[in-house]
Amino acid sequence: METLIEKWRDKVGEVVIGATSEEGGTRKRKIKVGGETGIPFIKGEDKMPNPPVIAMEVWDIKPEDWPDILKKDIGEVIGSPVDWAKKCEQEFGAEIICLRLLSTHPDYLNSSPKEAGKTLEKILKAVSL
């Protein structure tokens, strides 16, 4: 039986995340994602120039409505975005942190952008991602 290979005209855009100190940034390394010209992980499809990365989400406030099984795996650090980000990097092997600034939402804490910026700065100093 012949394998049907679908050809795509376009490609997924590539994005570089982070900048090293040589580039004026503060990250340990930069990550490039995207660039695919076919469906990923299907043998015979087009190129997948950048390998997949592990990204983990960190919230700036404790998620109250999460299932206990998720809260259990994150543990006591779930109430501290800085410690949560460190755990993602050191224990879970994350390569990218997605910071969810839920505290700025008016239905939650309605924090100011300045407060959110302080949280971001603390996380950037604590991890190399």
For each residue, the residues with C-beta under 8 A, 3 or more apart:
1:
2:
3: 43 44
4:
5: 38 44 45
6: 38 39 45
7: 38 46
8: 11 37 38 46
9:
10: 37
11: 8 35 36 37
12: 34 35 36 37
13: 34 35
14: 32 33 34 35 49 50
15: 32 33 34
16: 30 31 32
17: 30 31 32 33 96
18: 25 27 29 30 31 129
19: 23 24 25 26 27 30
20: 23 25 27 28 29 30
21: 24 25 26
22:
23: 19 20 30
24: 19 21
25: 18 19 20 21 30
26: 19 21 124
27: 18 19 20 30 128 129
28: 20 128 129
29: 18 20 128
30: 16 17 18 19 20 23 25 27
31: 16 17 18 53 95 96
32: 14 15 16 17 35 50
33: 14 15 17 50 53
34: 12 13 14 15 50
35: 11 12 13 14 32 47 48 49 50
36: 11 12 39 40 46 47 48 49
37: 8 10 11 12 46 47
38: 5 6 7 8 42 45 46 47 48
39: 6 36 42 45
40: 36 45 48 52
41: 48
42: 38 39 45
43: 3
44: 3 5
45: 5 6 38 39 40 42 48
46: 7 8 36 37 38
47: 35 36 37 38
48: 35 36 38 40 41 45 51
49: 14 35 36
50: 14 32 33 34 35
51: 48
52: 40
53: 31 33 95 96
54: 92 93 94 95 96
55: 94 95 96 97 98
56: 88 92 94 96 97 98
57: 97 98 99 100
58: 81 84 85 88 97 98 99 100 123
59: 62 63 81 84 100 102
60: 81 99 100 101 102 103 111 116 119
61: 102 103 108 109
62: 59 78 79
63: 59 66 71 78 102
64:
65:
66: 63 70 71
67: 70 71
68: 71 72
69: 72 73
70: 66 67 73 74
71: 63 66 67 68 74 78
72: 68 69 75
73: 69 70
74: 70 71 77 78 84 87
75: 72 78 87
76: 79
77: 74 80 83 84 86 87
78: 62 63 71 74 75 84
79: 62 76
80: 77 83 84
81: 58 59 60 84 85 99 119 122 123
82: 85 86 119 122 123 126
83: 77 80 86 87
84: 58 59 74 77 78 80 81 87 88
85: 58 81 82 88 89 97 99 123 126 127 129
86: 77 82 83 89 90 126 127
87: 74 75 77 83 84 90 91 92
88: 56 58 84 85 91 92 94 97 127 129
89: 85 86 92 93 94 97 127 128 129
90: 86 87
91: 87 88
92: 54 56 87 88 89
93: 54 89
94: 54 55 56 88 89 97 129
95: 31 53 54 55 129
96: 17 31 53 54 55 56 129
97: 55 56 57 58 85 88 89 94 123 127 129
98: 55 56 57 58
99: 57 58 60 81 85 119 120 123
100: 57 58 59 60
101: 60 104 111 116 119 120
102: 59 60 61 63 105 108
103: 60 61 108 109 110 111 115 116 119
104: 101 108 109 110 111 112 113 115 116
105: 102 108 109 110
106: 110
107:
108: 61 102 103 104 105
109: 61 103 104 105
110: 103 104 105 106
111: 60 101 103 104 115 116
112: 104 115 116
113: 104 116 117
114: 117 118
115: 103 104 111 112 118 119
116: 60 101 103 104 111 112 113 119 120
117: 113 114 120 121
118: 114 115 121 122
119: 60 81 82 99 101 103 115 116 122 123
120: 99 101 116 117 123 124
121: 117 118 124 125
122: 81 82 118 119 125 126
123: 58 81 82 85 97 99 119 120 126 127
124: 26 120 121 127
125: 121 122
126: 82 85 86 122 123
127: 85 86 88 89 97 123 124
128: 27 28 29 89
129: 18 27 28 85 88 89 94 95 96 97
